[in-house]
Amino acid sequence: MAMKRAASTTIQALASSGISSFTRRLHASPGSKKIVGVFYKGNEYASMNPNFVGCAEGALGIRDWLESKGHQYIVTDDKDGPDCELEKHIPDMHVLIPTPFHPAYLTAERIKRAKNLQLVVTAGIGSDHVDLKAAAAAGLTVAEVTGSNTVSVAEDQLMRILILTRNFLPGYRQVVNGEWNVAAIAYRAYDLEGKTVGTVGCGRIGRLLLQRLKPFNCNLLYHDRIKMDPELENQTGAKFEEDLDAMLPKCDIVVTNLPLTEKTKGMFDKDRIAKLKKGVLIVNNSRGALMDTQAVVDACSSGHIGGYSGDVWYPQPAPKDHPWRYMPNQAMTPHISGTTIDAQLRYAAGVKDMLDRYFKGEEFPPQNYIVKEGELASQYR
């Protein structure tokens, strides 16, 4: 009941601002639908792997299927600015398929103009590129392919932990530049064994990471709003920390596993970073906006953060002058961790399944709903 009251309050407030409440139907009415997908461009790489379905050219591998059913399927990578391709289709599209790796930001203003829009299906995990409160107020359904890339991201996090701990990148750069200076690498290269690793958030990805870290004989800590099942806690050997700010100073390595919400945006600001152990290593594959951008730059420059790695930025794609590109002790990449070929095939299959259910008037798997009937999933409240 409390959840319903909170949702009702949010919806009433947004409705009064001009966004109509519950005007959309979840399930498709008869007839052809206009479906718009927004994915990153594959360019010359699109034809190099037949399973490269996550790019715009691959179009999730569902074009023939959709068109055989009489639907219109528009795919673009052009998503920003008033004259972009996406803007042309907002007034009459019925379904939008965005992806976190090349996010099409569905703002309240765009939702207001998307009169026919009923469904937003994220190809991947993480729907913070959608104004979820506005979507709830408008009666939209927002869903994602829960679990589709959890293994992919957990493996990537482990890789980044090792890259930072072993001071790998300076050694790689030496080889590329024709240099050889062992001391310049070894003076800050460490073993992972015996280090304290804390994950901030411990959902599906966080639990997989802890399981993969156990063989390294680390001291594992986790902070989450929900305590793990005792059996899994015993299996990983991880210790629950109820107080985040008490946990963080204990950690040699901090990993984020949180959704981006109003509560988590900017949570790692200058003051919280100052509480971290000097020389701490941070891996952030969650969302760039969890961090105060300049605070991370300053801490990396001073050495308070000994290394920072991740694949998430704000905004995305990151502009050429984004300061994280140029700060010292970073091992950043574009947003790639959850879009391996294996993950693409999983989230493409998940999108197709939900579209099929939408056409048939069937419910989605419960864990896939982010907004349903005006209510936000618990992780976004």
C-alpha positions, 0 to 999 in steps of 0.5 A: 500500500505504501508503494502505491501511495508513493507512486500515486503522489508522484503521478499526480504531481507530474500530471499537474505539470502537463503530462497526462496519466495512464493514457497509454496501453501496454499491449498493442492494438491491432495493426502495424506498429512503428518501432524505433531502435537507437543503437551505436553505429557498427561502421566497417566492423558491422560485417565482420561478425554475423553475431554482431547484432547490437549495432545499428546495422545488426538491428538486434537481428529482428528486422525481418521478423518485425517486417514479416508481421507488417511492422515498420522498424526504423533504426538509427544512431542519430539521437541528439539535438533538435534535428536528429533522426530520432526526433523525426519519429517521436510523434508517431512511434509506438515502441522505442528500443534504446540501449545503455551503450548509446543512450537515447535520452527520453526526457519528459519533454520528448515523452510529452510529444510522443503521443503514440508511444506505449512501450520502451524496451531497453536493449541491455540493463539500466534504464536511467536514460528514460525520465522514469517518473515522467514515463510512469505519469504518462502510463508508459511501460518501461522494461529491460532485459534483466540478467542479459549482461550480468556475467559480462559486466562482472567479468569486466569488473574483475579484469579492471580490478586486476589491471589497476592492481598490477599497474598493467597499463603503463607496462603496455604503453612502454611496449607500444612506445619502444620503452623498457622501464621495469621500475616505473611499473613495479613501484606501484604493482600489487597482488590482489590476494589479501586486499579488501574489496568492497562492492557498493550495491550487491545485486546480480552483478555484485554477487557474481563479482564476489563469487569470482573474487573468492578464489583470490583470497581477498577480504570481501565486503558489501553494502546494499539495502538488502542483506544477501541470502545467508547461504550465498553470504557463506559461499562468498565469504563476504561480510555485510556492511550496513553503514556505507561510510564505515565500509569505504575507508576499510577498502583497498578497492571499491567497486560500484554496482548501483543503478543511477537514481536521484539518491545515487547521482553524485554520491561519490562527491569530494567529501565522500572521496576524501574519506576513502583510503589514500591510494584507493582503486575504484572500478565504476561500471555502473553509471558515470553520474554516480561520481562527481566528475571533477572530484574524481579528476582532482583525487586522481591528480593528487594520488588520493585515488590510486587508480580509476577504471570504468566504462561509463561516462556522463554524458555518453558518448563522452565528449573529446574534452571530457576530463576523465580522458586526460586524468592520470592513473585511469584505465577508462574505455568506452561503454563496452562491458555489457555489450560483448557478443554473448551479451548482445545475443542475450539482450536481442533475444530478450527484446524479441521475446518482449515485443512478441508478448507485447503484440500478443497482449501477454505479460513480461517476465516480472523482473524485466519491468522498470515502470508498470502501471504507474509504479517504478521498480524498487531499485529506482524508487 
